[in-house]
Amino acid sequence: MTRDQQNFEILEHLKESDEELTPHEAYMFWGVKYLNARINDLKKSGHKIKKIKREDRGYVFTSYQLQPHEGEK
């Protein structure tokens, strides 16, 4: 899957879901090894994406969630 295809799939997922996306999920769904790089691509394209630090069973990880544009939700 190309970088552009990965960006498209990630953005569609974030738009359709109110849930956060983790690096593990991105790898399982689309084989994305560097979710932070794809998120940076999307941010450079003008999308507002929130970075959220989480901890689970002693592991710290980052998840991402699309922020609505002004006037939405």
C-alpha positions as CSV (number, residue, x, y, z in Angstrom):
1,M,0.0,0.0,0.0
2,T,1.4,3.4,-0.9
3,R,1.8,6.3,1.4
4,D,-1.1,8.1,-0.3
5,Q,-3.3,5.1,0.1
6,Q,-2.4,4.7,3.8
7,N,-3.1,8.4,4.3
8,F,-6.5,8.0,2.6
9,E,-7.4,4.9,4.7
10,I,-6.4,6.5,8.0
11,L,-8.2,9.8,7.3
12,E,-11.4,7.9,6.3
13,H,-11.2,5.8,9.5
14,L,-10.7,8.9,11.6
15,K,-13.7,10.7,9.9
16,E,-16.0,7.7,10.3
17,S,-15.1,6.9,13.9
18,D,-15.2,9.1,17.0
19,E,-12.7,6.7,18.6
20,E,-9.0,7.1,18.8
21,L,-6.6,5.3,16.4
22,T,-3.5,3.6,17.9
23,P,-0.3,2.6,16.1
24,H,-1.1,-1.0,16.8
25,E,-4.5,-0.7,15.1
26,A,-3.0,1.1,12.1
27,Y,-0.5,-1.7,11.7
28,M,-3.2,-4.4,12.0
29,F,-5.6,-2.7,9.6
30,W,-3.3,-1.3,6.9
31,G,0.3,-2.5,7.7
32,V,1.3,1.1,8.7
33,K,4.5,0.9,10.6
34,Y,4.9,4.6,11.3
35,L,1.5,6.1,12.1
36,N,3.1,9.3,13.4
37,A,4.6,10.0,9.9
38,R,1.1,9.4,8.2
39,I,-0.5,11.7,10.8
40,N,2.1,14.4,10.1
41,D,1.3,14.1,6.3
42,L,-2.4,14.6,7.2
43,K,-1.7,17.6,9.4
44,K,0.4,19.2,6.6
45,S,-2.7,18.7,4.4
46,G,-4.7,20.9,6.8
47,H,-6.4,18.3,9.0
48,K,-6.6,18.9,12.7
49,I,-5.6,15.7,14.5
50,K,-5.3,15.5,18.3
51,K,-2.4,13.5,19.8
52,I,-3.4,11.7,23.0
53,K,-0.9,9.9,25.4
54,R,-2.3,6.8,27.0
55,E,-1.0,4.2,29.4
56,D,-2.1,0.6,29.6
57,R,-0.6,-2.1,31.9
58,G,2.6,-0.1,32.2
59,Y,3.0,0.7,28.5
60,V,2.8,4.3,27.3
61,F,1.6,4.9,23.7
62,T,0.1,7.6,21.6
63,S,-3.3,7.6,19.9
64,Y,-4.8,10.0,17.5
65,Q,-8.3,11.5,17.0
66,L,-9.6,13.8,14.3
67,Q,-10.8,17.2,15.6
68,P,-13.9,18.5,14.0
69,H,-13.6,21.7,11.9
70,E,-15.1,24.8,13.4
71,G,-18.9,24.8,13.2
72,E,-19.1,21.0,13.3
73,K,-20.1,18.9,16.2
